Amino acid sequence: MAEKAPPEATPAHDAPLPVVSGAPLLKNEVLPVAATLFWVGYDYVERDALIRIEMVTRGSPRFNIFQERNKADQPELVVRFFNTNLRDKLK
């Protein structure tokens, strides 16, 4: 029985990985286990122009935090999670 040659690398496999916070990325065909987000809270201290963000998760989700401006030209803080499930809603 002839052995199959391994597949050749494609440009997608060689592309640089995005810079995000959280657990390191796994390479190629290994899929990471999804984390679960349970709660996100924040506290804004206007006097010090300081925002404290607290996230409660199971696992180590990867995420980006950045600022955008909305349609009213107000600044918004955005937390974007990758490969993360949300907890079920409480009834």
C-alpha positions as a Python dict, from the first residue, in 0.01 Angstrom:
ca = {
    (1, 'M'): (0, 0, 0),
    (2, 'A'): (149, 334, -104),
    (3, 'E'): (188, 600, 160),
    (4, 'K'): (28, 939, 105),
    (5, 'A'): (255, 1238, 101),
    (6, 'P'): (168, 1504, 360),
    (7, 'P'): (-31, 1798, 220),
    (8, 'E'): (175, 2093, 110),
    (9, 'A'): (161, 2410, 318),
    (10, 'T'): (-74, 2673, 185),
    (11, 'P'): (-39, 3049, 233),
    (12, 'A'): (-325, 3040, 488),
    (13, 'H'): (-114, 2812, 713),
    (14, 'D'): (183, 3046, 687),
    (15, 'A'): (-13, 3367, 751),
    (16, 'P'): (81, 3554, 1069),
    (17, 'L'): (-156, 3503, 1361),
    (18, 'P'): (-350, 3806, 1493),
    (19, 'V'): (-233, 3974, 1813),
    (20, 'V'): (-490, 3916, 2085),
    (21, 'S'): (-502, 3865, 2459),
    (22, 'G'): (-582, 3534, 2627),
    (23, 'A'): (-466, 3181, 2563),
    (24, 'P'): (-210, 3129, 2286),
    (25, 'L'): (-332, 3016, 1947),
    (26, 'L'): (-290, 2656, 1842),
    (27, 'K'): (-141, 2598, 1499),
    (28, 'N'): (-291, 2447, 1186),
    (29, 'E'): (-553, 2176, 1216),
    (30, 'V'): (-584, 2153, 1595),
    (31, 'L'): (-902, 2324, 1711),
    (32, 'P'): (-890, 2493, 2053),
    (33, 'V'): (-1156, 2412, 2311),
    (34, 'A'): (-1408, 2696, 2334),
    (35, 'A'): (-1410, 2896, 2657),
    (36, 'T'): (-1735, 3010, 2821),
    (37, 'L'): (-1806, 3371, 2917),
    (38, 'F'): (-2026, 3406, 3227),
    (39, 'W'): (-2008, 3774, 3315),
    (40, 'V'): (-1849, 4105, 3207),
    (41, 'G'): (-1858, 4409, 3432),
    (42, 'Y'): (-1689, 4744, 3443),
    (43, 'D'): (-1629, 5038, 3674),
    (44, 'Y'): (-1555, 5382, 3531),
    (45, 'V'): (-1373, 5627, 3757),
    (46, 'E'): (-1440, 5958, 3581),
    (47, 'R'): (-1212, 6158, 3810),
    (48, 'D'): (-912, 5945, 3704),
    (49, 'A'): (-1038, 5865, 3350),
    (50, 'L'): (-992, 5497, 3438),
    (51, 'I'): (-1198, 5193, 3335),
    (52, 'R'): (-1166, 4864, 3522),
    (53, 'I'): (-1303, 4561, 3341),
    (54, 'E'): (-1376, 4227, 3507),
    (55, 'M'): (-1452, 3911, 3311),
    (56, 'V'): (-1560, 3578, 3460),
    (57, 'T'): (-1489, 3285, 3229),
    (58, 'R'): (-1434, 2913, 3226),
    (59, 'G'): (-1122, 2859, 3021),
    (60, 'S'): (-896, 3127, 2875),
    (61, 'P'): (-1079, 3301, 2592),
    (62, 'R'): (-887, 3505, 2339),
    (63, 'F'): (-1012, 3860, 2305),
    (64, 'N'): (-941, 4207, 2169),
    (65, 'I'): (-1026, 4531, 2348),
    (66, 'F'): (-1045, 4849, 2145),
    (67, 'Q'): (-1228, 5181, 2119),
    (68, 'E'): (-1465, 5287, 1843),
    (69, 'R'): (-1689, 5587, 1785),
    (70, 'N'): (-2063, 5528, 1746),
    (71, 'K'): (-2303, 5712, 1513),
    (72, 'A'): (-2338, 5995, 1768),
    (73, 'D'): (-1954, 6029, 1763),
    (74, 'Q'): (-1932, 5905, 2123),
    (75, 'P'): (-1643, 5676, 2223),
    (76, 'E'): (-1735, 5312, 2288),
    (77, 'L'): (-1522, 5039, 2439),
    (78, 'V'): (-1551, 4711, 2245),
    (79, 'V'): (-1453, 4369, 2381),
    (80, 'R'): (-1446, 4110, 2099),
    (81, 'F'): (-1418, 3744, 2202),
    (82, 'F'): (-1294, 3465, 1975),
    (83, 'N'): (-1409, 3101, 1996),
    (84, 'T'): (-1607, 3175, 2314),
    (85, 'N'): (-1952, 3052, 2414),
    (86, 'L'): (-2195, 3256, 2624),
    (87, 'R'): (-2353, 3106, 2933),
    (88, 'D'): (-2720, 3010, 2911),
    (89, 'K'): (-2967, 3284, 3007),
    (90, 'L'): (-3110, 3264, 3356),
    (91, 'K'): (-3487, 3213, 3367),
}
